[in-house]
Amino acid sequence: MASSLQGAMSAGIIKANPSVPGAPTMPEQIFPALAWPVVAVLAVHALGQWSYPAPKAPRRYAELTVRRIRDFLPRRVEP
C-alpha cells in the first residue's frame, strides 16, 4: 500500500531545486502549477452541481402564522 501512495505523497509539492530538470523555478511556471488544483476543484464542484438530481416531489411552501405563548405551553391533562 505504501508503494502505491508514493506518487500521491509528492503531489502538489513544487521542487525549488534548479538542478532538477522540469522543476518550475520561474514565476511563469509556478502560477500554472499552483492554479491547476484550484481549477480542478472548481470544475469538479461545477460538474457536481450541474449533475445533482432535481427534487421529484413538488415543492411545499410553509405557512407562517403568528403564534401565541399559549401555543407553546403544555396543556392541562384532564381525567
C-alpha positions as CSV (number, residue, x, y, z in Angstrom):
1,M,0.0,0.0,0.0
2,A,2.8,2.4,0.8
3,S,4.4,1.9,-2.6
4,S,1.1,2.9,-4.3
5,L,1.0,6.1,-2.4
6,Q,4.5,7.4,-3.4
7,G,3.1,9.5,-6.2
8,A,0.3,10.9,-4.0
9,M,2.8,11.8,-1.3
10,S,4.6,14.2,-3.6
11,A,1.5,15.6,-5.4
12,G,1.3,19.4,-5.1
13,I,4.9,19.8,-4.0
14,I,6.8,22.3,-6.1
15,K,10.5,21.4,-6.2
16,A,12.7,24.5,-5.9
17,N,15.9,22.8,-6.8
18,P,17.1,24.3,-10.1
19,S,19.2,21.3,-10.9
20,V,16.1,19.1,-11.3
21,P,15.0,19.2,-14.9
22,G,11.4,20.3,-15.4
23,A,11.1,21.8,-11.9
24,P,9.2,25.1,-12.0
25,T,11.5,27.9,-10.9
26,M,10.3,31.0,-12.9
27,P,7.1,32.8,-11.8
28,E,5.5,32.0,-15.2
29,Q,6.0,28.3,-14.4
30,I,4.9,28.4,-10.8
31,F,1.5,30.0,-11.4
32,P,0.1,27.2,-13.5
33,A,1.5,24.7,-11.0
34,L,-0.4,26.4,-8.2
35,A,-3.5,27.2,-10.3
36,W,-4.4,23.7,-11.7
37,P,-5.6,22.3,-8.3
38,V,-7.9,25.3,-7.8
39,V,-9.3,25.0,-11.3
40,A,-9.7,21.2,-10.9
41,V,-11.7,21.6,-7.6
42,L,-13.9,24.3,-9.2
43,A,-14.5,22.1,-12.2
44,V,-15.5,19.1,-10.1
45,H,-17.8,21.3,-8.0
46,A,-19.5,22.7,-11.0
47,L,-19.9,19.2,-12.5
48,G,-21.5,18.0,-9.2
49,Q,-23.8,21.0,-9.0
50,W,-24.9,20.5,-12.7
51,S,-25.5,16.8,-12.4
52,Y,-27.3,16.9,-9.0
53,P,-30.8,15.4,-9.5
54,A,-33.7,17.7,-9.2
55,P,-36.3,17.1,-6.5
56,K,-39.0,14.7,-7.6
57,A,-41.7,15.9,-5.2
58,P,-43.5,19.2,-5.7
59,R,-42.1,22.0,-3.6
60,R,-44.0,22.7,-0.4
61,Y,-44.4,26.2,0.9
62,A,-44.5,26.8,4.6
63,E,-47.3,28.9,6.1
64,L,-46.1,31.3,8.6
65,T,-48.7,32.2,11.2
66,V,-48.5,34.3,14.3
67,R,-48.3,32.0,17.4
68,R,-49.1,32.9,20.9
69,I,-47.2,32.0,24.0
70,R,-50.2,29.8,25.0
71,D,-49.4,27.6,21.9
72,F,-46.0,26.6,23.4
73,L,-47.1,25.9,26.9
74,P,-48.1,22.3,27.9
75,R,-51.8,21.6,28.0
76,R,-53.6,20.5,31.1
77,V,-54.2,16.8,31.5
78,E,-57.8,16.2,32.2
79,P,-59.0,12.9,33.8
